[in-house]
Protein backbone atom coordinates (compact mmCIF):
# COMPACT_ATOMS: atom_id res chain seq x y z
CA UNK A 1 0.00 0.00 0.00
CA UNK A 2 1.22 3.43 -0.82
CA UNK A 3 0.28 6.74 0.66
CA UNK A 4 0.16 9.62 -1.80
CA UNK A 5 -1.42 12.40 0.33
CA UNK A 6 -4.07 13.19 -2.26
CA UNK A 7 -6.93 14.40 -0.07
CA UNK A 8 -9.52 13.26 -2.61
CA UNK A 9 -8.23 9.70 -2.66
CA UNK A 10 -10.26 7.32 -0.50
CA UNK A 11 -7.25 5.00 -0.41
CA UNK A 12 -5.39 7.50 1.76
CA UNK A 13 -8.13 7.50 4.40
CA UNK A 14 -8.38 3.74 4.04
CA UNK A 15 -4.62 3.29 4.49
CA UNK A 16 -4.71 5.44 7.62
CA UNK A 17 -7.68 3.44 8.96
CA UNK A 18 -5.98 0.11 8.15
CA UNK A 19 -2.76 1.16 9.85
CA UNK A 20 -4.50 2.53 12.92
CA UNK A 21 -6.83 -0.45 13.37
CA UNK A 22 -3.92 -2.89 12.99
CA UNK A 23 -1.93 -0.85 15.50
CA UNK A 24 -4.83 -0.73 17.95
CA UNK A 25 -5.55 -4.47 17.67
CA UNK A 26 -1.87 -5.38 18.17
CA UNK A 27 -1.72 -3.07 21.17
CA UNK A 28 -4.52 -5.14 22.75
CA UNK A 29 -3.03 -8.50 21.77
CA UNK A 30 -5.28 -9.23 18.78
CA UNK A 31 -4.47 -10.10 15.19
CA UNK A 32 -6.64 -8.83 12.37
CA UNK A 33 -7.72 -12.05 10.66
CA UNK A 34 -8.21 -10.64 7.16
CA UNK A 35 -6.09 -7.53 7.49
CA UNK A 36 -3.74 -6.54 4.70
CA UNK A 37 -0.04 -6.93 5.35
CA UNK A 38 1.41 -3.51 6.08
CA UNK A 39 4.51 -4.57 7.96
CA UNK A 40 7.36 -2.21 7.31
CA UNK A 41 5.09 0.45 5.82
CA UNK A 42 5.77 3.66 7.64
CA UNK A 43 4.46 7.13 7.20
CA UNK A 44 4.66 10.27 9.23
CA UNK A 45 0.89 10.51 8.84
CA UNK A 46 0.38 6.99 10.24
CA UNK A 47 2.67 7.77 13.18
CA UNK A 48 0.86 11.05 13.79
CA UNK A 49 -2.54 9.34 13.84
CA UNK A 50 -1.25 6.70 16.24
CA UNK A 51 0.26 9.32 18.56
CA UNK A 52 -2.79 11.57 18.61
CA UNK A 53 -5.20 8.67 19.13
CA UNK A 54 -2.99 7.42 21.97
CA UNK A 55 -3.00 10.93 23.46
CA UNK A 56 -6.78 11.16 23.12
CA UNK A 57 -7.30 7.70 24.60
CA UNK A 58 -4.88 8.40 27.47
CA UNK A 59 -6.51 11.71 28.27
CA UNK A 60 -9.96 10.10 28.53
CA UNK A 61 -8.92 6.52 29.34
CA UNK A 62 -11.39 5.57 32.08
CA UNK A 63 -14.33 7.46 30.58
CA UNK A 64 -13.64 6.13 27.09
CA UNK A 65 -13.40 2.54 28.35
CA UNK A 66 -16.64 2.97 30.28
CA UNK A 67 -18.40 4.37 27.22
CA UNK A 68 -17.19 1.49 25.03
CA UNK A 69 -18.33 -1.03 27.65
CA UNK A 70 -21.86 0.42 27.45
CA UNK A 71 -22.05 -0.29 23.74
CA UNK A 72 -23.75 -3.62 23.14
CA UNK A 73 -22.00 -4.39 19.87
CA UNK A 74 -23.50 -7.13 17.73
CA UNK A 75 -23.31 -7.71 13.97
CA UNK A 76 -26.68 -5.93 13.71
CA UNK A 77 -25.82 -2.91 15.88
CA UNK A 78 -22.19 -2.22 14.93
CA UNK A 79 -22.83 -0.12 11.81
CA UNK A 80 -25.77 1.89 13.17
CA UNK A 81 -23.74 2.61 16.32
CA UNK A 82 -20.68 3.70 14.32
CA UNK A 83 -22.76 5.83 11.96
CA UNK A 84 -24.80 7.50 14.72
CA UNK A 85 -21.71 8.34 16.77
CA UNK A 86 -19.84 9.66 13.69
CA UNK A 87 -22.77 11.84 12.60
CA UNK A 88 -23.18 13.28 16.08
CA UNK A 89 -19.44 13.81 16.48
CA UNK A 90 -19.33 16.05 13.39
CA UNK A 91 -22.78 17.59 13.86
CA UNK A 92 -21.27 20.88 15.07
CA UNK A 93 -18.40 21.06 12.61
CA UNK A 94 -15.15 19.42 11.65
CA UNK A 95 -11.70 19.75 13.16
CA UNK A 96 -8.64 17.53 13.53
CA UNK A 97 -9.54 16.65 17.12
CA UNK A 98 -12.88 15.25 16.02
CA UNK A 99 -11.20 13.30 13.22
CA UNK A 100 -8.83 11.80 15.80
CA UNK A 101 -11.86 10.95 17.96
CA UNK A 102 -13.46 9.18 14.97
CA UNK A 103 -10.36 7.05 14.38
CA UNK A 104 -10.03 6.34 18.11
CA UNK A 105 -13.67 5.26 18.23
CA UNK A 106 -13.23 3.04 15.14
CA UNK A 107 -10.18 1.41 16.72
CA UNK A 108 -12.08 0.87 19.97
CA UNK A 109 -14.96 -0.68 18.06
CA UNK A 110 -12.53 -3.07 16.33
CA UNK A 111 -11.07 -4.12 19.70
CA UNK A 112 -14.58 -4.55 21.13
CA UNK A 113 -15.55 -6.77 18.17
CA UNK A 114 -12.55 -9.00 18.87
CA UNK A 115 -13.44 -9.17 22.55
CA UNK A 116 -16.98 -10.22 21.63
CA UNK A 117 -15.72 -12.93 19.24
CA UNK A 118 -16.94 -11.15 16.09
CA UNK A 119 -13.58 -10.22 14.52
CA UNK A 120 -14.96 -10.41 10.98
CA UNK A 121 -16.56 -7.00 11.57
CA UNK A 122 -13.10 -5.39 11.64
CA UNK A 123 -13.00 -5.31 7.81
CA UNK A 124 -16.34 -3.52 7.83
CA UNK A 125 -15.22 -1.00 10.44
CA UNK A 126 -12.25 0.02 8.27
CA UNK A 127 -14.62 0.40 5.31
CA UNK A 128 -17.01 2.52 7.39
CA UNK A 129 -14.19 4.76 8.61
CA UNK A 130 -12.69 5.35 5.17
CA UNK A 131 -16.09 5.83 3.51
CA UNK A 132 -17.16 8.29 6.20
CA UNK A 133 -13.98 10.31 5.66
CA UNK A 134 -14.47 10.25 1.87
CA UNK A 135 -18.15 11.21 1.94
CA UNK A 136 -18.16 13.70 4.81
CA UNK A 137 -14.69 15.00 5.64
CA UNK A 138 -12.54 15.06 2.49
CA UNK A 139 -13.45 18.60 1.45
CA UNK A 140 -12.53 19.93 4.86
CA UNK A 141 -9.30 17.88 4.95
CA UNK A 142 -8.36 19.25 1.51
CA UNK A 143 -9.00 22.81 2.74
CA UNK A 144 -6.59 22.18 5.64
CA UNK A 145 -3.63 21.23 3.41
CA UNK A 146 -4.66 17.57 3.29
CA UNK A 147 -3.13 15.05 5.63
CA UNK A 148 0.02 17.21 5.71
CA UNK A 149 -2.12 19.70 7.61
CA UNK A 150 -2.87 16.94 10.09
CA UNK A 151 0.86 16.44 10.68
CA UNK A 152 1.22 20.22 11.11
CA UNK A 153 -1.58 20.16 13.71
CA UNK A 154 0.34 17.51 15.65
CA UNK A 155 3.59 19.50 15.35
CA UNK A 156 1.93 22.45 17.13
CA UNK A 157 2.38 20.55 20.36
CA UNK A 158 0.24 19.28 23.18
CA UNK A 159 -0.15 22.72 24.76
CA UNK A 160 -1.95 23.96 21.66
CA UNK A 161 -4.16 20.87 21.54
CA UNK A 162 -5.09 21.39 25.20
CA UNK A 163 -6.72 24.71 24.31
CA UNK A 164 -8.36 23.72 21.05
CA UNK A 165 -10.13 21.11 19.07
CA UNK A 166 -10.37 18.03 21.29
CA UNK A 167 -14.02 17.25 21.58
CA UNK A 168 -14.89 16.76 25.22
CA UNK A 169 -15.36 13.18 26.26
CA UNK A 170 -18.67 14.21 27.79
CA UNK A 171 -19.68 15.17 24.27
CA UNK A 172 -18.53 11.84 22.83
CA UNK A 173 -20.14 9.85 25.64
CA UNK A 174 -23.35 11.74 24.93
CA UNK A 175 -23.09 10.71 21.27
CA UNK A 176 -22.60 7.07 22.17
CA UNK A 177 -25.44 7.09 24.70
CA UNK A 178 -27.62 8.84 22.12
CA UNK A 179 -26.67 6.22 19.54
CA UNK A 180 -27.53 3.45 21.99
CA UNK A 181 -30.89 5.11 22.64
CA UNK A 182 -31.60 5.40 18.93
CA UNK A 183 -30.67 1.75 18.40
CA UNK A 184 -32.84 0.63 21.32
CA UNK A 185 -35.78 2.65 20.04
CA UNK A 186 -35.22 1.25 16.53
CA UNK A 187 -35.17 -2.31 17.87
CA UNK A 188 -38.39 -1.73 19.80
CA UNK A 189 -40.12 -0.21 16.79
CA UNK A 190 -38.91 -3.04 14.54
CA UNK A 191 -40.29 -5.65 16.97
CA UNK A 192 -43.68 -3.92 17.07
CA UNK A 193 -44.07 -3.74 13.31
N, C-alpha and C positions, 0 to 999 in steps of 0.2 A: 504494500500500500504506500502510496506517495501522498504527500501533503503539499498542495500548491498555493495555498492561501488565496484562492479565488473566492471571495465572499458569496458568490452566486452558486457555487458548486456544492451540491448536497453531500458529495463524497468527503469534503473537508469536515463538515459537522459530523458525518458518520464516522470518520476516522478518529475524531476527538472522542466521540461517544464510545467507540470500540475500545480505544486505549484506556479511557477512564473506567469503564465497566470492568475490563480485564484487571486493571490495577486494583480496583475496589474489591473484586472477588478474591484475588490473590491475597490481599491484605487480611481478609477474613478466613483464609484457608480453603477457599473453593476454587475449582477449575471450571472454566466455561466450556461445557461439553462440545458445543458446535462453533466455538469462537475461532475467528481467523488467526493465523499465526502472525504475530507482530513482534516477536522477539527481536531485539536488536534495533527496532525502529525507534528513533528518538527524534523529538522535536521540541523546540523551546515552547511551543504552544501546548503540547501534551504535558510537559513538565509544569507549565504555568497552571493549567487546569487542575492537575493533581494537587499542586501546592495550595491553590486557593480553595479547592474543595476540602482539603485537609484542614485548612484554617477555619473555614466555615463550620465544618463538623466539630472541630475541637472547641470552637467558641460556644456552640450550642449543643455539646455532646449529650448531656443527660436529657434535655428537652427533646432533642431530635430523636434519640432512641425511644423515648416514651411515645412520641408521636407515631413513629414507625410501628411500634408494638400495637397501637390502637387500630392500625389498618388491618382488616381481615382480608388479606390478599388470597384470591382464588383465581383460577383461569377466567372466570366470568367477571370478576370485579377489577382485575389488574388494569385493563385499559381505561375503563371509565374513571377509576381513581386517578391514574396518571393524568388523563386529559383534564379532569376537573381541577386538580391541583395546579397544573400548568396554566390553564386559563385564568384561574384566580390569581396566581402569582404575577402574571403580566397584565392583570386587569387595570392597574393604575399606571402603566407605563413600563418601559424597558430600560434596564441598565445592566452593567456587567455583573453586579452583585446578584441580581435576580437570575441571570443566566447561570452563574455558579450554583445558585440554589437549585435550579432545574437539574443540572448535571448531578449535584449531590443527591437530590431526591431520586433520580433515575438509578444511580449507583446503589442507593439504599434499597430501592425496590428490587433490584437484581439480587442483592444479598438476601433479602427477605424471601424471595422466590426459592432460592437454594435452601434456606432454612426450612421452608415448608414443603420441600421435596417436589417442587415444580420448576426445575432448572431450565426446562425447554422454553419458558417465557422470557428468558434473558435475551434471546435473539429478537423477540418482539419489542422488548423495552428499548433496545438500541435503535430499532426501526422507528419507534414512536419518538424518541429523543431527536433523531436526525430529521425526521419529517416535520416535527414541531418547529425546529430551528429553521428549516427551509421555508415552511409556509407562513411563519409568524414573526421571525426575528431577523431574517437575512437582510432585509432592507436597512434595518437599524444597524446591524453589524457592519454592513458596507459603508454606512455614513460615519462610522467610528473608526475608519481606517482598517476595516476587516479584522481578522484575528490578530494582526500586528498591533492593533489598538488595544486588544485584550492584554497582550504582553506588556504594552506601555502602562496600562492600568495597574498591573501587578508591580511594575517597576517603581510606581509612585510610593510604594511602601505601606506598611501596615498602619502607620499613623493616619495616613490619608483615607484608607479604607475604614478606619474606625469612625470617621466623621461623615462618611458618605453612603454609598449605595447598598450596603448590606440590608436586605429586607429583615425586619425583626422576626425572630423565631415565633413570637406571638402571632404575627401575621401569617407565617407559614403553617403553624399549628391550626390556626383558624381555617385556613384553606383546606387542610387535610380533614378536619372535623366536619367542615361544610361538605366536602366531597363524600365523606362517609354518610352524612345525613341524606344527601341527594341519592346515593346508592341504595340506602335503606328504604327511602321513600319509593324509589323506582322498583325495588324488589317487591314491596308491599302492593304497589299498583299493578305490577305484572301478575302477581298471584291472584288478585281480585278480578282480573279481566279474563 
